[in-house]
Structures are given as C-alpha cells and as structure tokens.
Amino acid sequence: MLRALPASLFAAVALLTAGCPPPGPQPPGTSGAPDASAPPSASWKPKSFEKVTEGCTQSWTCDCGVPAKAGCHLDRTSDTTTSGACAADSGPPTGCTRCLALPPAPACACTNVCP
C-alpha cells in the first residue's frame, strides 16, 4: 500500500510523524509573558470622546500604573487628544457610541517628584 502513495505525499506524512525538534532556549525577556519583576509602566488610557463633523476626538490621560511615593507627587505627561472614527455599535449607523482612535504616538511618562 505504501508503494501506491505518491512520493510527495509519503514525504509529507514522514515529516508529520517525525515531529519537530524541541525549541532552543529563548533569551531572557522574550517569552511574550510580562516580566513580573519589572515595574508597571506608564500608558495612555482613554478618558472621554466627542463626536466631530468627521469622526471623533478621543481624550487621553497618562496612567502611571503606580501611586506616588510617600511625600511625593507624580509629574506625568499632559493629557492629549487624537482623532478617530466613530463606531455605532448597536445604535443607529450615524451614532457614535465609541471612538476608534489610536493612542498618542509619544509615550507617556511619569516621574516621582519629591521635595
């Protein structure tokens, strides 16, 4: 019965049954999982949006991810806005229940400022 199989099909079956070699070790920090020892980083969080003539304007605030140290305050990147497209979700097609906008390109940053 094996002689009846075309050579290419036999080769494919042989490759599938042979299995793949185990993956080699990955360099540290490339596993795709977040590093639990790394401090939380600042990121842009959507605040509010408003519908405009063409699309919408999304307001963003810089979320530091951690509270300020005792006796200090956080100096964070100023709030900003980006333009996006309206999504109607389950409402009328002309509605705007969500603003599909990308976060600002410059990364937000937080710094502990202590007296």
C-alpha positions as CSV (number, residue, x, y, z in Angstrom):
1,M,0.0,0.0,0.0
2,L,2.9,2.4,0.7
3,R,4.1,1.9,-2.9
4,A,0.7,3.3,-4.2
5,L,1.3,6.7,-2.4
6,P,2.9,9.4,-4.4
7,A,6.4,10.3,-3.3
8,S,5.4,13.8,-2.2
9,L,2.5,12.5,0.0
10,F,4.8,10.0,1.6
11,A,7.4,12.7,2.3
12,A,4.7,14.9,3.9
13,V,3.4,12.0,6.1
14,A,7.0,11.2,7.1
15,L,7.6,14.9,8.2
16,L,4.4,15.0,10.2
17,T,5.1,11.8,12.1
18,A,8.8,12.6,12.7
19,G,7.8,15.6,14.8
20,C,9.7,18.8,15.3
21,P,12.8,19.2,17.4
22,P,12.3,20.9,20.7
23,P,12.7,24.7,20.6
24,G,16.1,26.0,21.8
25,P,16.4,28.2,24.8
26,Q,15.0,31.7,24.5
27,P,16.9,34.8,25.5
28,P,15.6,36.4,28.8
29,G,12.6,38.7,28.4
30,T,11.5,37.3,25.0
31,S,8.9,34.7,26.2
32,G,6.0,37.0,25.4
33,A,4.8,36.9,29.0
34,P,5.1,40.1,31.1
35,D,8.0,40.2,33.4
36,A,6.6,40.1,37.0
37,S,9.8,41.8,38.4
38,A,9.5,44.8,36.1
39,P,7.8,47.8,37.5
40,P,4.5,48.8,35.9
41,S,5.0,51.2,33.0
42,A,3.0,54.3,32.2
43,S,0.4,54.0,29.5
44,W,-2.2,56.1,27.7
45,K,-5.8,55.5,29.0
46,P,-8.9,56.8,27.1
47,K,-10.7,59.4,29.1
48,S,-13.6,60.8,27.1
49,F,-14.5,61.5,23.5
50,E,-16.7,63.8,21.5
51,K,-18.2,63.4,18.0
52,V,-17.0,65.9,15.5
53,T,-18.1,66.6,11.9
54,E,-15.8,63.9,10.5
55,G,-15.3,61.2,13.1
56,C,-14.4,61.8,16.7
57,T,-11.8,63.2,19.1
58,Q,-10.5,61.0,21.8
59,S,-9.0,62.5,25.0
60,W,-6.2,60.5,26.7
61,T,-4.7,60.7,30.1
62,C,-1.3,59.3,31.2
63,D,-1.8,56.5,33.7
64,C,1.3,55.9,35.8
65,G,0.3,52.4,36.9
66,V,1.7,53.0,40.5
67,P,0.9,55.6,43.2
68,A,3.4,58.3,44.1
69,K,6.0,57.5,46.8
70,A,5.1,58.8,50.3
71,G,5.6,62.6,50.5
72,C,6.0,62.9,46.7
73,H,3.7,63.6,43.7
74,L,3.8,62.2,40.2
75,D,4.8,64.5,37.4
76,R,3.1,62.9,34.3
77,T,2.8,63.7,30.6
78,S,0.0,66.2,29.9
79,D,-3.4,64.9,28.7
80,T,-3.7,65.0,24.9
81,T,-6.2,64.1,22.1
82,T,-6.2,62.1,18.9
83,S,-8.7,61.8,16.1
84,G,-10.5,58.6,15.3
85,A,-13.6,57.1,13.6
86,C,-17.0,56.7,15.3
87,A,-18.4,53.3,16.0
88,A,-22.2,53.0,16.3
89,D,-22.2,49.5,18.0
90,S,-25.9,48.6,18.3
91,G,-27.2,52.1,17.7
92,P,-28.1,53.9,14.5
93,P,-25.5,54.0,11.8
94,T,-25.0,57.7,12.3
95,G,-24.5,57.3,16.0
96,C,-21.2,57.5,17.9
97,T,-21.0,55.3,20.9
98,R,-17.3,54.6,20.7
99,C,-14.3,56.4,19.3
100,L,-11.9,54.2,17.5
101,A,-8.7,56.2,17.9
102,L,-5.1,55.2,18.3
103,P,-3.2,56.3,21.4
104,P,-0.8,59.2,21.0
105,A,2.5,58.4,19.4
106,P,4.8,59.9,22.0
107,A,4.9,57.5,25.0
108,C,3.6,58.9,28.3
109,A,6.0,59.1,31.2
110,C,5.7,59.5,35.0
111,T,8.3,60.8,37.4
112,N,8.2,60.9,41.2
113,V,8.9,64.5,42.3
114,C,9.9,64.7,45.9
115,P,10.5,67.9,48.0
